[in-house]
């Protein structure tokens, strides 16, 4: 049986490389670290990491100075290393984890909290 093209697991995407960087990295990392090591854009890495942060896969563990420039950047740590396949961002407020076969939706959590 042939798997439909839209249902195949895409390999070596920016998000898959970013997920692997976060899984392999022991300790903390920044958005720039993930973008550079996964060879993806900072914007793409940031969007993906924002969703992972909201879904509880990442946490902010501190901040690092941007010296000599003013300001700071967040340091992240991976909390949920659920497996080798990257959680798939369906849109800005939802995520599917193929490792656990579970969904996370930002709106659903807000509704359940009310």
LUMGU-326446 format. One record per atom (N, C-alpha, C, O, CB): residue in one letter; x, z, y. Coordinates in steps of 0.001 Angstrom, whole numbers, padded with zeros to 6 digits, always signed. Atoms other than C-alpha are relative to their C-alpha. Glycine has a CB too. Layout:
! residues N
AXZY...
END
This chain:
! residues 114
X+000844+000000-001175X+000000+000000+000000X+000893+000000+001244X+001806+000817+001365X-000962+001223-000005X-000791+000126-001214X+001414-001031+003356X-000559+000939+001074X-001765+000970+001317X+000007-001471+000501X+000408-000929-001050X+001336+001598+006114X-000214-000790+001287X+000642-001586+001675X+001064+001132+000205X+000226+000714-001266X-000251+000310+009335X+001107+000296+001001X+001632+001408+001050X-001361+000382+000599X-001090-000131-000961X+002296-000274+012099X-000191+001182+000940X+000775+001877+001252X+000133-001268+000802X+000268-001070-000951X+000620+002218+014444X+000117+001381-000624X+000123+002376+000100X-001370-000172+000590X-000054-001285+000685X+000884+004975+011806X+001388+000304-000565X+001573+001342-001199X-001022+000030-001114X-001348-000227+000508X+004584+004637+010946X+000758+000967+000892X+000542+001028+002102X+000759-001319-000113X-000863-000906-000767X+007084+007251+011988X+001111-000840+000624X+001883-001488-000083X+000595+001151-000912X-001040+000750-000694X+009308+005680+014629X+001300+000782-000100X+001301+002006+000039X-000385-000262+001490X-001288-000661+000173X+012977+006445+014123X+000914-000273+001183X+000893-001350+001779X+000666-000456-001294X-001021+000087-001031X+015711+007089+016656X-000565-000269+001398X+000026-001015+002179X+000975-001075-000359X+000556+000097-001343X+013456+007328+019704X+000683+001024+000893X+001384+001911+000406X-001538+000215-000014X-000558-000980-000938X+014489+009209+022854X-000470+001408-000340X+000312+002359-000316X-000393-000352+001443X+000562-001326+000283X+012170+012066+021915X+000538+000565-001313X+000770+001769-001417X-001533-000070-000051X-000569-000468+001263X+013477+012250+018345X+001437+000478+000207X+001838+001510-000329X-000046-001118-001061X-001377-000420-000288X+017051+012396+019613X+000004+001295+000811X+000833+002172+000564X+000761-001113+000763X+000090-001226-000798X+016043+015050+022196X-000346+001190-000895X+000248+002260-000762X-001057-000155+001123X+000386-001068+000929X+014353+017126+019462X+001195+000429-000847X+001424+001623-001042X-001161-000462-000911X-001165-000324+000824X+017469+016912+017293X+001071+000730+000792X+001723+001633+000269X+000583-001263-000602X-000961-000707-000858X+019689+017964+020207X-000425+001458+000144X+000403+002361+000023X+000105-000681+001401X+000479-001378-000170X+017499+021034+020779X+000105+000791-001299X+000413+001983-001269X-001451+000002+000494X-000082-000688+001297X+017434+021866+017034X+001435+000368-000346X+001689+001453-000868X-000590-000877-001107X-001396-000206+000379X+021189+021560+016591X+000708+000970+000936X+001599+001713+000524X+000738-001326-000017X-000678-000799-001023X+022169+023312+019813X-000230+001485-000239X-001366+001959-000210X-000486-000390+001405X+000073-001454+000165X+022933+026967+019177X+000175+000625+001376X+001162+000354+002059X+001091+000530-001013X-000073-000613-001320X+022256+029015+022273X-000907-000718+000975X-001924-001296+000590X+001433-000002+000516X+000865+000551-001043X+020863+027787+025559X+000476-001387+000435X+001622-001776+000210X-000045+000946+001208X-000285+001352-000478X+020701+024319+027102X-000892-000280+001200X-001908+000385+001404X-000224-001064-001126X+000779+000413-001170X+019419+022641+030256X-000668-001346-000291X-000393-001988-001305X+000906-000096+001270X+000637+001318+000114X+017243+019574+030752X+001058-001104+000066X+000990-002096-000661X-001058-000198+001124X-001070+000998-000135X+020340+017667+031832X+000821-000109-001280X+001219-001205-001674X+000917+000355+001177X-000731+000011+001272X+022145+018688+028628X-000746-000845-001034X-000155-001693-001703X+000198+001444-000528X+000812+000715+000990X+019288+017371+026486X-000037-001493+000318X+000109-002322-000580X-001436+000573-000042X+000045+001419-000393X+019012+014112+028468X+001331-000689-000295X+001360-001792-000841X-000344-000136+001501X-001327+000599+000196X+022763+013477+028339X+000331-000169-001483X+000777-001234-001909X+001074+000860+000676X-000369+000043+001422X+023241+014322+024653X-000920-000883-000833X-000506-001413-001865X-000006+001395-000570X+000930+000867+000740X+020139+012409+023524X+000001-001422+000540X-000695-002296+000023X-001416+000570+000059X-000106+001316-000634X+021039+009447+025751X-001360-000511+000460X-001677-001689+000297X+000633-001002-000961X+001296+000385-000558X+017586+009445+027342X-000008+000350+001482X+000908+001008+001977X-001178+000709-000750X+000072-000281-001433X+016476+009637+030957X-000356+001473+000225X-000977+002114-000624X-001043-000924+000690X+000326-001376-000362X+016195+012997+032684X-001513+000168+000124X-002055+001203-000265X+000696+000395+001318X+001464-000073-000152X+012535+012228+033499X-000686+000105-001359X-001605+000907-001525X-000529-001235+000762X+000599-000017+001336X+011682+011556+029838X+000262+001343-000686X-000650+001936-001263X+000556-001159-000859X-000346-001287+000609X+013527+014659+028606X-000794+001124+000659X-001264+002032-000026X+001519+000273+000121X+000729-001044-000727X+011851+016775+031313X-001474+000041-000386X-002026+001121-000593X+000131-000217+001500X+001423+000046+000379X+008314+015617+030449X-000194+000580-001400X-001104+001376-001631X-000537-001459+000055X+000098-000484+001378X+008879+016278+026749X+000246+001510-000056X-000486+002237-000729X+001008-000742-000908X-000317-001422+000009X+010459+019672+027383X-001086+000831+000675X-001334+001962+000258X+001332+000240+000682X+001120-000709-000629X+007596+020680+029724X-001119+000240-001000X-001674+001337-001064X-000533-000791+001204X+001067-000146+000997X+005080+020050+026950X+000417+000980-001091X-000387+001813-001511X-000355-001367-000621X-000489-000940+001013X+007227+021884+024381X+000003+001429+000532X-000283+002368-000211X+001412-000393-000458X+000008-001321-000619X+007542+024805+026805X-001423+000565+000030X-001638+001720-000339X+000583-000069+001429X+001401-000438-000054X+003751+025005+027324X-000541+000328-001386X-001349+001244-001539X-000866-001077+000650X+000484-000198+001369X+003170+024782+023556X+000710+001140-000718X+000355+001468-001850X+000168-001273-000792X-000680-001140+000603X+005556+027671+022871X+001178-000352-000884X+001677+000511-001606X-000961+000775-000786X-001166+000395+000789X+008358+025683+021231X+001296+000383+000708X+002311+000632+000057X-000026-001508-000273X-001165-000360-000801X+010787+026472+024064X-000307+001221+000849X-001466+001537+001117X+000436-001175+000889X+000162-001070-000981X+011371+029440+026308X+001159-000080+000985X+002251-000535+000645X-000059+001407-000690X-001046-000066-001010X+013321+029877+029531X+000711+001339-000175X+000080+002396-000167X-000585-000161+001456X-000768-001218+000263X+016126+032374+028935X+000871+000415+001181X+001516+001462+001142X+000869-000194-001221X-000802-000335-001169X+017818+032308+032330X+000157-001201+000900X-000522-002217+000749X+001365+000527-000415X-000262+001068-000956X+019165+030184+035140X+001499-000118+000215X+002244+000856+000104X-000731+000259+001341X-001419+000273-000252X+022507+028567+035919X+000128-000590+001396X-000692-001408+001813X+000601-000971-001079X-000256+000486-001357X+023919+027909+039386X+000414-001463-000047X+001078-001899-000987X+001093+000850+000695X-000379+001403-000114X+024319+024296+040462X+001212-000186+000905X+001377-001250+001503X-001169-000815+000524X-001150+000039-000913X+027528+025087+042389X+000788-001294-000205X+000961-001719-001348X+000920+001234-000220X-000027-000440-001388X+028809+023614+044603X-001309-000275+000755X-001415+000078+001929X+001139-000672+000712X+001293+000238-000652X+025229+022493+045378X-000827+001284-000008X-000650+002134-000881X-000774-001151-000708X+000892-001164+000029X+022608+025081+046314X-001071-000187-001071X-001437-001314-001407X-000657+000224+001387X+001075+000057+000976X+019971+025937+043742X+000437+000400-001393X+001612+000667-001647X-000574-001370-000038X-000246-000402+001383X+019673+026773+040064X-000781-000904-000932X-001772-001513-000530X-000384+001480-000228X+000741+000729+001025X+018596+025051+036853X-000302+000944-001155X+000481+001842-001464X+000798-001244-000494X+000444-000876+001083X+016702+026653+033985X+000806-000237-001276X+001214-001357-001581X-001490-000215-000276X-000615+000050+001329X+018338+027451+030651X-001102+000242-001025X-001887+001180-000884X+001163+001062-000146X+001045-000054+001013X+016129+026915+027592X+000582+000359-001356X+001775+000186-001603X-000739-001332-000079X-000353-000244+001397X+016198+028021+023964X-001184-000433-000854X-002339-000207-000494X+000368+001513-000251X+001048+000431+000930X+014264+026541+021057X-000504+001205-000787X+000280+001895-001439X+000528-001104-000964X+000613-001115+000728X+011843+029115+019601X-000548-000431-001351X-000408+000281-002345X-001113+000618+000826X+000646+000490+001224X+010026+027026+016998X+000724-001236-000512X+000493-002348-000037X-001494-000319+000255X-000663+001119+000656X+012284+024877+014862X-000800-000269-001274X-000488+000260-002341X+001538+000308-000311X+000947+000187+001098X+009504+023593+012617X+000451-001029-001028X-000161-001136-002090X-001329-000407+000550X-000482+000972+000967X+011489+020834+010907X+000648-001199+000656X+000793-001244+001877X-001124-000455-000874X-000776+001128-000508X+013305+017531+011258X-000783-001005+000842X-000199-001687+001685X+000607-000710-001135X+000776+000990-000756X+010459+015435+012644X-000446+000590+001339X-000946+001714+001381X-001232-000474-000818X+000312-000542-001320X+009876+015828+016384X-001494+000150+000229X-002268-000711-000189X+000587-000880+001070X+001392-000084-000426X+006563+017148+017701X-000307-001193+000905X+000501-001560+001758X-000285+001350+000735X+000371+001224-000712X+004724+014137+019126X-000929+000346+001149X-001992+000934+000953X-000672-001019-000954X+000816-000230-001184X+003396+014339+022663X-001061-001097+000053X-000745-002272+000242X+000874+000015+001307X+001095+000971-000012X-000037+012675+022558X-000374-000381+001430X-000652-001548+001704X-001226+000563-000735X+000171+000226-001430X-000592+013020+026316X+000633+001199+000691X+001329+001978+000040X-001530-000180+000403X-000678-001083-000712X+000500+015468+029005X-000446+001386-000438X+000260+002362-000181X-000226-000147+001470X+000499-001315+000375X-001597+018284+027539X-000232+000205-001479X-000951+001131-001855X-001247+000255+000705X+000188-000216+001435X-001434+017874+023762X+001229-000435-000786X+002024-001262-000338X-001236-000757-000497X-001173+000200+000835X+001097+017824+020956X-000425+000064-001460X-001268+000879-001836X+001099+001057+000309X+000223-000038+001446X+001038+017059+017231X+001344+000239-000671X+002316-000462-000390X-000667-001328-000519X-001226-000294+000732X+003664+018584+014937X-000133-000524-001423X-000878+000053-002216X+000300+001525+000001X+000105+000568+001349X+004133+016405+011816X+000614+000887-001082X+000324+000707-002265X+000664-001350-000031X-000606-000916+000975X+006197+019163+010151X-001013+001016-000510X-001030+001345-001696X+001197+000729+000621X+001000-001006+000369X+003342+021677+010171X-001409-000597-000091X-002358+000077-000493X+000012+001144+001013X+001287+000700-000034X+000530+019103+010497X-001017+000758+000866X-002188+000892+000512X-000550-000179-001434X+000869-000753-000907X-000870+021100+013404X-000015-000642+001382X+000909-001356+001769X+000459+001467+000099X+000176+000501-001356X-002138+020234+016871X+000052+001161+000979X-000312+002290+000649X-001331-000771+000136X+000065-000934-001103X-001698+022034+020152X-000563-000761+001185X-000117-001869+001485X+001403+000624+000322X+000572+000610-001196X-003810+021249+023207X-000106+001052+001084X-000650+002133+000858X-001386-000629-000296X+000000-000942-001121X-003403+022932+026582X-001422+000401+000369X-001684+001586+000573X+000708-000611+001216X+001378-000289-000380X-007120+022676+027422X-000685+000900-001020X-001467+001772-000641X-000783-001294+000162X+000611-000800+001057X-008138+024183+024063X+000401+001469+000153X-000443+002356+000034X+000413-000533-001392X-000451-001373-000172X-006017+027282+024648X-000634+000655+001226X-000954+001843+001200X+001516+000041+000114X+000648-000544-001190X-007482+027707+028143X-001456+000357-000291X-001942+001398+000150X+000078-001003+001160X+001406-000260+000342X-011044+027455+026762X-000125+001221-000898X-001051+002013-000728X-000624-001223-000690X+000063-001141+000908X-010325+029985+024008X+000311+001312+000731X-000173+002372+000335X+000976-000199-001167X-000354-001191-000759X-008853+032416+026567X-001166+000492+000860X-001246+001680+001173X+001210-000282+000877X+001146-000382-000850X-012065+032386+028658X-001070+000743-000768X-002089+001126-000192X-000611-001227+000639
END
